[in-house]
Amino acid sequence: MKRRSFMIGVGATSLVAGLSSESLCAADDQLKLNKGDVILFQGDSITDAGREKKNPVANAGLGRGYPNVIAKSLREDYSDLDLQVHNRGISGNKVPDLDRRWQADCLEIRPRILSILIGVNDIWHALNGRYEGTAETYRDGFAALLKRTKEGLPHTTIVVCEPFVLMSGTVKENESKWFPEFDRRREFAKQVAEQAGAVWVPFQTMFDDAVAAGSEPGTLAGDGVHPSAAGHQLMADTWRSVVGV
């Protein structure tokens, strides 16, 4: 198994190493990439990060976020495997939006590894009065989506990424509205991941640890939701470490 260590301002390597064993529900150490394996990233604007939407193809137009950082590092480390990395995140998406496009944007792609980060809009749009879904709506819809995925792709490794926010920008300005409702959704995401037997990537824990180590929240996500380049790099490092590729 090949690994890369990235050195960035927030000390990604040490932060990942410091995550508790309880927070790291890592993939089986025997997870092995094979030639031509397909890796698919799904989610909202955090995953989208300006990726190409008109004619999306593997390994191109993956945006400026963590999927692109991961794709570049994987293709460098496994240059002989011709890995096919896709980004199908769409800005503004919630769980129901994923469900509506899941056949074409997931099941038909047939990924070897499927990574999902979803949940911020499920509360943000509710706070803005544009969505009536509750934390339970999020939990039940996410659980149904993972069940559908496991039935359609029984040999796919599913990775569920923890929804996260940082105390900066709009989140800090509206803290009393975001909490404790956002924490309920995070708890439900982990619960759903465990029930589905998915790999759990603790992004909130990762960012909390980075802040505890001295990083300013605004340098990792200016508005509290969308990561900076340093934030995306830290996400990529953590994702690779936990998934084990």
ABEGO torsion letter per residue (X at the ends): XBBBBBBBAAGAAAAAAABBAAABBBBBAABBBBBGBBBBBBEBAAAAGGBBAABBBBGBGAEABAAAAAAAAAAAABAAAGBBBBBABBBGBBAAAAAAAAAAAAAAAGBABBBBBBGAAAAAAAAAGABABBAAAAAAAAAAAAAAAAAABAABBBBBBBBBBBBBEAAAAAAAAAOAAAAAAAAAAAAAAAAAGBBBBBAAAAAAAAAAAGBBAAAABAAGABBBAAAAAAAAAAAAAAAGX
